[in-house]
Amino acid sequence: MKRLCIGALALLLMLSGCERVGQPSANGAFYLRETTYGPRWAQAAFTPSSSDLDDQCMEVLAALQNPPDGLRAALPSGVRTLSLRVVGNVVYVDFSEEYANLSAGNRSIACAAVVHSLLQLKGLFYISVTAVGEPQSPMYERYCTMGTFMLE
């Protein structure tokens, strides 16, 4: 377990730094850009079209799997969203088994993209991530916040 945590931390440190792609926006989705120094975070402007918060969250998750040209999805396209619900300021998202089967490092990267992208929506402060009903948050936290993952 200790090696797993150290490996995930090292991977996240490699991905430190973030650039914005496109026009600045209150909302944006987080992707990866390949550089000579390895993958780096990149935020692309994205504004959901729906006025319903649950639908906005689903739009953000779909956008995370369809990156703009030149960027790579941090949330793999094989991962399906089984359910999503917003209760107060918390988003509960349950992914398919493909999410649970990601390596610890890739699961942390996917979770960071999900958390930072969803928490830009107005009124949301916490994300609970599960896969087929089983907790998947890094370090076994019940809820993830912006502070769970440092992107810059």
N, C-alpha and C positions, 0 to 999 in steps of 0.2 A: 504494500500500500504506500509506503514511504517513497519508493522509487517511482510509483505512478504519479504521486503528487509532485515530486521534483520534476519529472518529465513534463507534466502538464504546465507547471510554472515556467519552465524553460521555454516551452513552445509559445506561451503567451508573451513572455518577454521578447522573444524574437519578433513577434507581431506588433510590438509597441510602435506607436506613431500612427497617425491617421491623417489622411488628406481628404478634402472635400472635392467632389466631382460635380461639375455643373453649377448652377446658381445656388447661393445659400438659401436654405429653407428651414422652416421650423421643424419640418419632418424630413426624415431621410432614412434610407436603408443602408445597412453596413455590409460591405463585400470585402473581398481580398484582391489586391493588385500584386502581380508578380514583379519583383524588382531584382536587380543584381545582388541585393542583400537578402533576398528571400521575400516571402509574402508580407505585405503591409496592409493595414486597414485602410479602406477608402469608403467614404460616405457619399452616396449619390442621392440627390434630391428626389423625394417621392412624397406625393400628397394623395392620400386615399380619396376616392370619389364619393364614398358613402357618407351619410350623416350619422348612421348607426355605429356605435363604438365597437360592437362585436364584429360587424362587417368590416370596419376599418382595420381591425386586428387581422382578420383573415386576408385582406388585401395586402397588408404588410408582409405576412408570411409567404404569400404567393410571390410577391416582388423579390423577397430574399432568395428565391430559387430561380429567378430569371434576371440575372445581372445584366447591366448595360455592357456594351462592347468594351473590351479591354479589362473587364473585371471578372472575378471568379466568385461563385456562390460559396458562402461560408456554411449555409444550410443546404446539404446535398439534395438534389432533385428527387432521389428515391425515398426520402422521408416524407410521409404523409401526415397531415394533421387529422387526428381522429376526432378530437373535440376541442372546442375553445369556448370559454365563457368568461364574462367580465362580471365581477361582484364587487361593487364599490370601486376601490382604486386598485384592485388586484385582477390580473389576467391569469386564468388557469388554462394551460395548454397541454394537451395530451397528444404526443406524437406516436407514430407507428413503431413497431419493433426495430425497424431499420435505424432509428435514432439510437436506441439502446445498444445496437450492435456496432456503432461507431467506436473507434479507438478513443481512449480517454482524452487525448489531445484534441482530436477532431470534434468530439462531443462538447468540450469546453469552448472551442472556437464557434461552433454552431450556436451554443447557448449564449455566448457573448453577443453575437450578431442579433439573435432574437431579442434579448433583453434590451440592448441599446436602441434597436429599431422600434420596438413596441413602446418603450417608456418615453418616447418623444411625443406620443399621442397625448392629448390634453386629458389630465385627470388621472393618469395611471402612474403608480409608484412601485408596484411589486409584480413579479412574474413567478408563477409556480409552474415548473416544467416536470412533466411525467412522460413516460413512454409505456404504453399499454397499462396505464394505471400505476406504474412503479416510479418512485421519485428518481429524478435524474439530475438534480442540481449539483453543481460541483461542491465539494466539501460537505455534502449532505445538508445544506441549508434548506430550510423549508421554502423560503422566498428569495429570489434574486433581485437585486437593485442595481442601479448604475455603479454603485461602489463595489459590487461583487467582481466586476471586470474593469480594469483600467486599460483603456485603449490608447491613451496618449502618454 
